[in-house]
Amino acid sequence: MEIADLTQMLVRSRLLQNEKQVQEFEQSIERMKSMNSDDCMKNLCLGFDDETENDEVMFGLVHSIESMRIKWISSKVIKRNFGRYGILQRLMFTPISGNFPGIGSIPLSLLK
C-alpha cells in the first residue's frame, strides 16, 4: 500500500466507532511507521479527531508520532555529527529521566 492509501484508511477510520475501524486505524499506523518517512509522520497527524469514540487507541497514535520524531531527530544528529563525536551514538540511548531514552543527553548545539 502507498502512503496516500494508508492515509485515506487512517482518516476514514479515525472515529473508531467499531472494531473494524479500530483495526484499520491501528494497521495504517503500523504500516506508515514501518515506511519511516517524513511524509508518513505528517500524514499520521491527520488521524486525530476530537469526536473519536476510543481515546485509548488515539493515544497510540500520539506515541507512534513521538517515537517516529525521536528516531528522525536521532538519525539526523548521528548522520551530521557521527564523525566528530564518536560517543554520540551511545549517548542517544542513555536513559536520562525515564521519559525519552537519551534524547536529553544530546547537546542542543548539535541539533542546529
LOVEXKE-548681 format. One record per residue (C-alpha): residue in three letters; x, y, z. Coordinates in nm, 3 decimals. Layout:
LOVEXKE-548681
{"ALA", {X, Y, Z}}
...
end
This chain:
LOVEXKE-548681
{"MET", {0.000, 0.000, 0.000}}
{"GLU", {0.115, 0.353, -0.072}}
{"ILE", {0.125, 0.643, 0.173}}
{"ALA", {-0.184, 0.802, 0.016}}
{"ASP", {-0.386, 0.480, 0.055}}
{"LEU", {-0.277, 0.436, 0.415}}
{"THR", {-0.360, 0.799, 0.492}}
{"GLN", {-0.709, 0.755, 0.347}}
{"MET", {-0.759, 0.442, 0.557}}
{"LEU", {-0.638, 0.628, 0.868}}
{"VAL", {-0.872, 0.925, 0.811}}
{"ARG", {-1.167, 0.703, 0.718}}
{"SER", {-1.137, 0.503, 1.040}}
{"ARG", {-1.033, 0.776, 1.287}}
{"LEU", {-1.368, 0.795, 1.467}}
{"LEU", {-1.301, 0.442, 1.596}}
{"GLN", {-1.671, 0.361, 1.623}}
{"ASN", {-1.638, -0.015, 1.583}}
{"GLU", {-1.381, -0.293, 1.589}}
{"LYS", {-1.326, -0.280, 1.212}}
{"GLN", {-1.235, 0.090, 1.230}}
{"VAL", {-1.001, 0.026, 1.524}}
{"GLN", {-0.822, -0.249, 1.330}}
{"GLU", {-0.790, -0.035, 1.015}}
{"PHE", {-0.666, 0.261, 1.220}}
{"GLU", {-0.401, 0.056, 1.401}}
{"GLN", {-0.292, -0.122, 1.080}}
{"SER", {-0.248, 0.204, 0.893}}
{"ILE", {-0.040, 0.347, 1.180}}
{"GLU", {0.188, 0.043, 1.192}}
{"ARG", {0.238, 0.031, 0.815}}
{"MET", {0.313, 0.404, 0.799}}
{"LYS", {0.559, 0.373, 1.087}}
{"SER", {0.741, 0.095, 0.907}}
{"MET", {0.785, 0.318, 0.600}}
{"ASN", {0.977, 0.559, 0.822}}
{"SER", {0.940, 0.868, 0.603}}
{"ASP", {0.880, 1.234, 0.681}}
{"ASP", {0.557, 1.223, 0.479}}
{"CYS", {0.424, 0.942, 0.696}}
{"MET", {0.491, 1.139, 1.012}}
{"LYS", {0.298, 1.437, 0.870}}
{"ASN", {0.013, 1.220, 0.745}}
{"LEU", {-0.023, 1.042, 1.078}}
{"CYS", {-0.128, 1.377, 1.225}}
{"LEU", {-0.439, 1.359, 1.005}}
{"GLY", {-0.559, 1.070, 1.220}}
{"PHE", {-0.655, 1.294, 1.511}}
{"ASP", {-1.023, 1.370, 1.564}}
{"ASP", {-1.193, 1.525, 1.866}}
{"GLU", {-1.503, 1.314, 1.801}}
{"THR", {-1.328, 0.978, 1.839}}
{"GLU", {-1.502, 0.704, 2.033}}
{"ASN", {-1.184, 0.546, 2.169}}
{"ASP", {-0.934, 0.775, 2.342}}
{"GLU", {-0.704, 0.485, 2.435}}
{"VAL", {-0.642, 0.389, 2.074}}
{"MET", {-0.592, 0.756, 1.986}}
{"PHE", {-0.315, 0.776, 2.246}}
{"GLY", {-0.140, 0.501, 2.049}}
{"LEU", {-0.124, 0.746, 1.759}}
{"VAL", {0.036, 1.007, 1.986}}
{"HIS", {0.302, 0.759, 2.099}}
{"SER", {0.369, 0.647, 1.742}}
{"ILE", {0.431, 1.003, 1.627}}
{"GLU", {0.654, 1.068, 1.929}}
{"SER", {0.865, 0.761, 1.860}}
{"MET", {0.900, 0.848, 1.491}}
{"ARG", {1.000, 1.205, 1.580}}
{"ILE", {1.268, 1.087, 1.822}}
{"LYS", {1.407, 0.839, 1.567}}
{"TRP", {1.405, 1.112, 1.300}}
{"ILE", {1.593, 1.360, 1.522}}
{"SER", {1.836, 1.090, 1.630}}
{"SER", {1.916, 0.985, 1.274}}
{"LYS", {1.970, 1.346, 1.160}}
{"VAL", {2.204, 1.420, 1.450}}
{"ILE", {2.404, 1.099, 1.406}}
{"LYS", {2.440, 1.150, 1.029}}
{"ARG", {2.556, 1.507, 1.077}}
{"ASN", {2.792, 1.458, 1.370}}
{"PHE", {2.899, 1.095, 1.395}}
{"GLY", {3.245, 1.162, 1.255}}
{"ARG", {3.316, 1.438, 1.506}}
{"TYR", {3.157, 1.276, 1.809}}
{"GLY", {3.230, 0.905, 1.833}}
{"ILE", {3.040, 0.874, 2.160}}
{"LEU", {2.726, 1.031, 2.016}}
{"GLN", {2.562, 0.704, 1.923}}
{"ARG", {2.595, 0.574, 2.280}}
{"LEU", {2.453, 0.897, 2.421}}
{"MET", {2.142, 0.861, 2.209}}
{"PHE", {2.037, 0.553, 2.400}}
{"THR", {2.141, 0.651, 2.754}}
{"PRO", {1.833, 0.690, 2.975}}
{"ILE", {1.822, 1.028, 3.146}}
{"SER", {1.485, 1.078, 3.309}}
{"GLY", {1.284, 0.770, 3.227}}
{"ASN", {1.074, 0.959, 2.971}}
{"PHE", {1.268, 0.954, 2.645}}
{"PRO", {1.584, 0.746, 2.625}}
{"GLY", {1.887, 0.958, 2.559}}
{"ILE", {1.735, 1.250, 2.376}}
{"GLY", {1.824, 1.487, 2.659}}
{"SER", {2.184, 1.366, 2.654}}
{"ILE", {2.244, 1.541, 2.323}}
{"PRO", {2.379, 1.896, 2.347}}
{"LEU", {2.127, 2.133, 2.190}}
{"SER", {2.402, 2.287, 1.978}}
{"LEU", {2.415, 1.963, 1.776}}
{"LEU", {2.052, 2.000, 1.671}}
{"LYS", {2.112, 2.333, 1.495}}
end
